[in-house]
């Protein structure tokens, strides 16, 4: 894969965003192993912008690592400062889960019950209503009953 080419303005934005990040991948004395490449690829898929720490004293070696990582991972080299390398790659779109068959999730409702005495405040409670429950007019939570299908419909199907 070829590395992504960015304009200086885009590179500047990514450098600013990477300032507060901590290194998520470490490259030790073994150098760039397949495990390191896999870890860097996983981090780029999850975060998009990552820092990599290289435990090497040779600047030329670190510079070569930055360009090799960018080429092999299809990422853009953002910055090489000291022993830190910064890479960026757009996060891939996630496939949307099939959630159309699921019902609505839990919801929080506020129930206000009047007090028995007019001089007292009404009682306010927040309740969580799940998909198989309903709220009655009196402010109670009841489970929904199973739907009853007539015998005639079952025979026809």
Secondary structure, DSSP 4 states (H G I P E B T S, - for coil): -PPPP--HHHHHHHHHHHTTPPEEEEE-TT-S-HHHHHHHHHHHHHHSEEEEEE--S-HHHHHHHHHHHHHHHT-EEEEEETTEEEEE-PPPPPPPP--TTS----EEEEEEE--SSTTSPPEEEEEEE-TTEEE-TTS-EEEPPPPP--HHHHHH-
